[in-house]
């Protein structure tokens, strides 16, 4: 699946002051990232506040993402939900909206058996008949997709294309790529080392904010310029560290809003909003990192 590779920001879901999905701001954030040279988007995932969105909002986001990308970037749409039936409905809608692929967390809240995970994923993947990506995020779902379970999924789900690997078992990236899967690292601070062991790219929240930094890592590595890639990764990691210090949702909305001159709102409760003092400190430190300049264009 070489069409799915490179820098895929896990895009935020901007909100209005009233807490509703802000489609206009969402489209502006997408456009900013496309002009910076990203290759695709992971939409309505963890950074996009997935479990806090309604089914109707997920559907509208899928439509807006496909329309705004217009073939210029790949859209991997997250359709994970508490129930298989809801995930299936969202997968069907995402396919009809024109996304390029779908992704899904494993069943959560009730600890699932391997059989339950396989059954859930088979139903969701077959509903869309698009390339299907597993979302391996054990810190929040409580379930890690092991290589053994992935092999079973690969045998039973013909649509399986790859995964976003956000587990701490970094060495499994090599295992998954050796299985012929497109494995993205979910840790933007480790994009370069992940590429060296076979990852096809990076999917994470921090690239929303400064996509040009991660695009530089990708371009330098593809050109064989490891020293340049290392320099870009060092700068990008500082941004990732800042995001994790303050929480990706509030951090990303504040910094992107400042860069683009738009209001991306606050994270949806129960996610915490930045206090005015925190917002001021975030923007001060982002400015020190040099990421509050004018929006980047692909020609820069």
C-alpha positions, 0 to 999 in steps of 0.5 A: 500500500505505497499510496499510504505513506509519509506524514499524516497529521492526526487532525484536530476537530475544531469547535465553535464557542458553543461547542459544535463542530466548526467545519470552516475552521476544520477545512482551514486546518486541512488546507494549511497542512496540505499546503505544507506538503503532508501526504494525508490525514488521520481523521476523527482519531484520538487527537480529533476527539473521536469518542466525544463526537456524535455519529452525525458529527463523524459523518459530517467530518468524513464528508468535509475531509474528503471534499477538502482533500479533493484527491490532494491528500489521502483520508484515513477516516476513523470509525471506531465506536462502542458498538459494532453496529455504530462502527459499521454504519460510520464505515458505510457512510465514510465510504460513500463520502469518498474517503480513501481508507478507514481505521478503527480502534478495537472494541473497548470498555468491556475487555474483548477476546481475540474472537471478539476483536476479529469479528468486530474488525471483519464487520467494520472492514467489510462494510466499507470495502476500502483499505482498512487500518488497525488503530493499535492504541493500548494506552486508551483502549486497554488492548494491544494488537500483538503480532500473533493477533495481527496475523490472524486479522491479516488472514481473515480480513482481505481489506487489511492494509496496515496500522497506526502503531501507538503501543510502546512495543517499538520493535513490533514496527519491524515485525508488522512491516515484515508481515507486509503491512503499512505500519505508521508510527503513532509517536511523532518524536520517533518518526525518524528511528521508526522509518529506519526500521521500516515504518511507512510514515508517522500519524500523530497530533503534533504534526497538525501544528507544524507540519513542515517539520515532519515533512522535512524529516520525510523529504530528507530521509527519502533523499538519503540525507540522514544528517538533515533528517536528524536535525529536523527530527530534533526540532520536531521532537521539541514541538512534540514534547511541548504538546505532551506537556500541556495536552495535545488537544488544548495545545494544538487548538491554541497554536494552530488557531494562533498560526492561522488567525482562527478560533479552533475552540476548546477541547470538548468536555471532559477533556480539559481546556487550557487556562488563560495562563497556560494558553499564554505560556504555550504560545510563548514557548511555541514562539520560542520554537519558531512555529508561530510564523506565517502559514507555510506553502508548498513552495516555501 
